[in-house]
Amino acid sequence: MASCAFSPTLPRGLASILVGLLALLQAEPAAQAQQPLRIGTSGNLGLSSSKEQAKSAMTSLKQFIKDETGLDNEIVKQKDWRELAEKMTKKELSLGVFQGYEYAWVQGDHASLKPLVLAVKGTRYQVAYVVTRKDDPASDFAGLKGYTLALPVASRGFPEFFVQRQSQAQGKPMDKFFAKMTTPDNVEDALDDVIDRNVQAAVTDQAGLEAYKRRKPGRFRQLKEVTQSQPVPLAVIAYTEGALEQATLDRFRNGLVQAGQKERGQTLLTLFRLTGFERIPADFDKVLTEARKAYPPEERDK
C-alpha cells in the first residue's frame, strides 16, 4: 500500500481527507464482520409446547450460535416458507430453518439455498403414524372418518400436516373429516387415551411411538398402525450460497453436530425436543424427491 504521508503537492486539508477515507476503507471489513447474523424461520417450529418454552428455546439458540460463531444474531419469524425462501435468495437472511417437507418444496425453485444440517429426533427421517386400538375395525385412513382424534402438541409439524393431506384426499378438511380432535400435551397421554377409549385414534411420529413401546410394552401391544407417511426430514437448516464465509458455516455446522457434547448444546436439544443434528446424508436428495412426489405443494403453497 502507498504511504499515507502528506504529499508536498497536496493541500494539507485534502491530504487529511484522503487519510480519513483510507482509514474508513480499512475499517469497513471489520464493521461488516460485526453485522448480526440474520436467521429466518418459516413460522412456529412446533417443537416446544408452550410460549414460555418457545421463548427459552429461542434464547438458548441465539446464545448457542453466538458461542459457536462469535456473531451476534437475530432470529426472525417469517410469514411462511415462501417468504423465508425469497428473503434468503435476496440475501436478506443468511440462514433459514424449514420444516423438512417445506425444504422439499423449496429445493426445485431456489438453487442458491443449500442444506447445512438436519435436525434429528430419534431417527434421521421422520415418519408419521395414525394408530387405533387393535380391536378397532378401521383398516385404512378412509375408515377413520367421523372418529375422534388425539393430536398431541408434540405431533404438530409434519404429523399434523400428514393428517391434513390424508383428510383432503378424502374430500374434507381435517376438522371436518374427524368428528372431534383433542390436543393432549404429549404422545404418551394421546396413546393412553386411545387404549382407554377416550378417543378412537391418535397421530404421532416414530420417536413418540417407539418411546411408548419402551415405557409401556403391554399397552403398546393393544395398538395397531392404520397408516404411515413417507419419510421426510424433521427440519432443515439451510444457508444462502455466498452469503456467509465458509469458515463461519463450518463453525456453525460443527457446533450443531457436536451440540450434545456441550452443556449449552444439551439444553438446546432438550428445549427443542431433539436428539441431535446431523450432516447432510448421501440419500438426502432422494428422500426429498420422494417426499415432494408424495406431498406436492398445493396452489396456495406455491
C-alpha atoms as one frame of an Amber mdcrd trajectory, in Angstrom:
protein
   0.000   0.000   0.000   1.302   3.507  -0.798   2.493   5.676   2.067  -0.142
   7.834   3.734   2.322  10.661   4.452   1.247  14.115   3.304   2.321  14.890
  -0.268   4.075  18.233  -0.737   1.911  18.798  -3.818  -1.429  18.363  -1.984
  -3.064  20.911   0.270  -2.963  19.785   3.909  -6.798  19.701   4.101  -7.144
  17.399   1.094  -4.423  15.121   2.418  -6.271  14.861   5.738  -9.472  13.870
   3.923  -7.629  11.160   1.990  -6.130   9.777   5.204  -9.619   9.689   6.713
 -11.071   7.864   3.710  -8.301   5.279   3.802  -8.974   4.691   7.489 -12.668
   4.141   6.758 -11.914   1.690   3.955  -9.550  -0.256   6.176 -12.161  -0.421
   8.947 -15.031  -1.456   6.656 -14.395  -5.264   6.634 -14.271  -5.327  10.442
 -17.532  -3.382  10.634 -19.179  -5.808   8.223 -17.987  -8.761  10.291 -19.876
  -7.361  13.277 -23.219  -7.307  11.475 -25.738  -9.595  13.243 -26.341 -12.961
  11.635 -29.972 -12.890  10.455 -31.738 -16.250  10.695 -35.279 -16.771   9.467
 -37.830 -19.425  10.403 -40.841 -20.487   8.358 -43.171 -19.959  11.317 -43.644
 -21.806  14.572 -41.117 -24.630  14.626 -43.651 -26.713  16.534 -41.002 -28.225
  18.793 -41.922 -26.523  22.063 -45.204 -26.993  23.873 -45.717 -23.517  25.357
 -44.887 -19.872  24.694 -42.557 -19.849  27.682 -40.665 -22.908  26.420 -40.540
 -21.466  22.903 -39.058 -18.226  24.248 -36.478 -20.143  26.291 -35.614 -22.244
  23.236 -35.063 -19.159  21.070 -32.896 -17.512  23.737 -30.820 -20.683  24.064
 -30.441 -20.983  20.290 -29.257 -17.380  19.927 -26.655 -17.784  22.671 -25.509
 -21.119  21.240 -24.965 -19.514  17.819 -23.079 -16.644  19.454 -20.844 -19.117
  21.285 -20.121 -21.167  18.164 -19.640 -18.392  15.583 -18.734 -15.359  17.669
 -21.509 -13.469  15.891 -24.453 -11.660  17.383 -27.620 -12.919  15.745 -31.321
 -12.349  15.434 -33.979 -14.955  14.699 -36.802 -13.580  12.567 -40.099 -15.408
  12.143 -41.377 -15.164   8.576 -44.953 -15.389   7.374 -44.344 -18.770   5.749
 -41.772 -20.868   3.886 -42.231 -18.875   0.652 -41.289 -15.582   2.277 -38.337
 -17.232   4.005 -37.025 -18.677   0.731 -37.451 -15.372  -1.115 -35.631 -13.354
   1.535 -32.830 -15.889   1.679 -32.478 -15.784  -2.111 -32.168 -11.973  -1.904
 -29.592 -12.433   0.893 -31.772 -10.514   3.323 -31.432 -13.592   5.537 -28.270
 -15.686   5.722 -29.719 -18.832   7.290 -33.191 -20.351   7.426 -34.980 -23.112
   9.324 -37.557 -25.040   7.261 -39.832 -27.928   8.071 -38.469 -30.897   6.117
 -41.367 -31.072   3.667 -41.120 -27.302   3.094 -37.478 -27.646   2.102 -38.511
 -30.343  -0.376 -40.773 -27.737  -2.000 -38.083 -25.035  -1.920 -35.256 -27.018
  -3.464 -36.570 -27.071  -7.017 -37.097 -23.312  -7.338 -34.292 -21.827  -5.236
 -30.998 -23.315  -6.375 -28.942 -20.925  -4.235 -30.371 -22.361  -0.996 -28.237
 -25.207   0.304 -28.821 -27.590   3.251 -26.423 -27.196   6.168 -27.641 -29.723
   8.758 -30.679 -31.839   9.630 -32.472 -31.642  12.947 -32.998 -35.188  14.242
 -35.476 -36.631  16.720 -34.638 -40.253  17.404 -34.318 -41.261  13.764 -32.736
 -39.437  10.836 -36.038 -39.043   8.993 -39.478 -38.538  10.438 -42.398 -40.891
   9.804 -45.919 -40.041  10.961 -48.290 -42.763  12.162 -52.021 -42.851  12.805
 -52.928 -45.588  15.288 -56.066 -47.053  16.841 -56.836 -49.842  19.285 -56.009
 -53.249  17.865 -59.684 -54.266  18.024 -60.819 -51.207  16.030 -62.344 -52.102
  12.621 -60.579 -49.299  10.672 -58.026 -50.700   8.228 -57.028 -47.510   6.371
 -57.304 -43.748   6.714 -60.688 -43.633   4.975 -62.036 -45.870   7.723 -61.299
 -43.160  10.308 -63.985 -40.796   9.003 -66.087 -39.461  11.848 -63.621 -40.686
  14.521 -62.268 -38.697  17.453 -58.549 -37.983  17.013 -55.874 -37.091  19.559
 -53.343 -34.661  18.070 -50.725 -34.104  20.790 -48.737 -30.885  20.899 -45.596
 -32.898  20.157 -47.167 -34.027  16.868 -47.525 -30.533  15.489 -45.480 -30.034
  12.356 -45.206 -32.897   9.898 -47.555 -35.415  11.628 -50.323 -32.822  11.631
 -49.520 -31.910   8.019 -49.730 -35.594   7.062 -53.200 -35.950   8.611 -54.326
 -32.767   6.866 -53.219 -34.124   3.496 -54.832 -37.513   4.117 -58.105 -35.822
   5.090 -58.038 -33.667   1.982 -57.527 -36.779  -0.132 -60.848 -37.975   1.309
 -62.521 -34.741   0.223 -62.699 -32.940   3.580 -60.514 -30.668   5.709 -59.113
 -32.315   8.816 -61.554 -30.640  11.216 -64.492 -31.885   9.123 -63.159 -35.361
   8.447 -62.879 -36.103  12.171 -65.844 -35.670  14.500 -63.637 -34.218  17.227
 -59.960 -33.538  17.897 -58.194 -33.286  21.244 -54.748 -31.809  21.944 -53.053
 -33.640  24.836 -49.684 -32.326  25.998 -47.692 -35.370  24.935 -47.766 -38.539
  22.852 -47.984 -40.847  25.860 -51.227 -39.219  27.015 -52.626 -39.406  23.482
 -51.894 -43.137  23.146 -53.232 -43.818  26.629 -56.441 -42.071  25.593 -56.758
 -44.410  22.602 -56.323 -47.523  24.743 -58.704 -46.161  27.416 -61.289 -45.418
  24.685 -61.324 -41.683  25.399 -60.541 -41.158  21.704 -60.563 -43.562  18.780
 -57.275 -42.646  17.063 -54.068 -40.708  17.603 -51.295 -39.320  15.428 -47.638
 -39.493  16.425 -44.173 -39.708  14.953 -41.868 -42.708  15.046 -39.871 -41.404
  18.003 -43.016 -40.982  20.089 -44.318 -44.417  19.196 -41.009 -46.119  19.977
 -40.737 -44.299  23.317 -44.228 -45.514  24.244 -43.273 -49.067  23.309 -40.265
 -48.918  25.634 -42.180 -47.393  28.536 -45.412 -49.349  28.250 -44.855 -52.504
  26.179 -48.078 -54.163  27.370 -50.231 -51.213  26.417 -48.328 -50.776  23.150
 -49.416 -54.282  22.098 -53.022 -53.091  22.279 -52.400 -50.592  19.456 -52.305
 -51.047  15.696 -50.977 -48.871  12.901 -53.660 -47.771  10.448 -51.445 -45.739
   8.112 -47.992 -44.195   7.953 -46.310 -41.434   5.974 -43.420 -41.244   3.559
 -40.165 -40.456   5.450 -39.197 -36.766   5.496 -36.555 -34.729   7.314 -37.829
 -33.238  10.558 -36.309 -29.813   9.915 -33.542 -28.465   7.696 -31.244 -25.555
   8.491 -30.277 -24.051   5.150 -27.952 -21.268   4.043 -27.764 -18.924   1.076
 -24.804 -19.719  -1.152 -22.257 -16.901  -0.913 -23.982 -15.067   1.948 -21.564
 -16.259   4.650 -17.889 -17.092   4.760 -17.158 -20.810   4.596 -15.341 -20.640
   7.924 -18.498 -19.284   9.610 -20.637 -22.021   8.050 -18.163 -24.680   9.140
 -18.110 -23.411  12.736 -21.899 -23.284  12.854 -22.308 -26.759  11.333 -19.691
 -28.327  13.567 -21.185 -26.665  16.639 -24.645 -28.050  15.893 -23.397 -31.554
  15.056 -21.415 -31.627  18.317 -24.157 -29.938  20.369 -24.779 -32.973  22.553
 -21.198 -32.823  23.844 -21.667 -29.388  25.438 -23.873 -28.293  28.321 -25.482
 -25.410  26.424 -25.951 -27.661  23.416 -27.688 -30.290  25.532 -30.041 -27.599
  26.848 -30.767 -26.525  23.300 -31.614 -30.066  22.210 -33.879 -30.604  25.221
 -35.814 -27.382  24.669 -36.375 -28.221  21.003 -37.169 -31.872  21.782 -34.353
 -33.057  19.533 -31.786 -35.802  19.919 -29.213 -34.055  17.748 -28.182 -32.538
  14.434 -26.616 -34.449  11.542 -24.599 -33.560   8.477 -26.461 -33.921   5.187
 -26.546 -37.672   4.370 -25.948 -39.266   0.968 -29.616 -40.194   0.462 -30.927
 -36.704   1.278 -31.817 -35.676  -2.301 -33.579 -38.997  -2.934 -35.670 -38.650
   0.240 -36.634 -35.083  -0.699 -37.638 -36.148  -4.210 -39.889 -38.912  -2.874
 -41.379 -36.575  -0.264 -42.198 -33.957  -2.887 -43.906 -36.622  -5.035 -45.952
 -37.865  -2.093 -46.817 -34.395  -0.772 -46.582 -31.862  -3.609 -47.155 -28.196
  -2.790 -50.736 -27.109  -3.300 -51.549 -23.984  -5.313 -51.643 -21.880  -2.135
 -48.303 -23.394  -1.130 -46.509 -22.430  -4.341
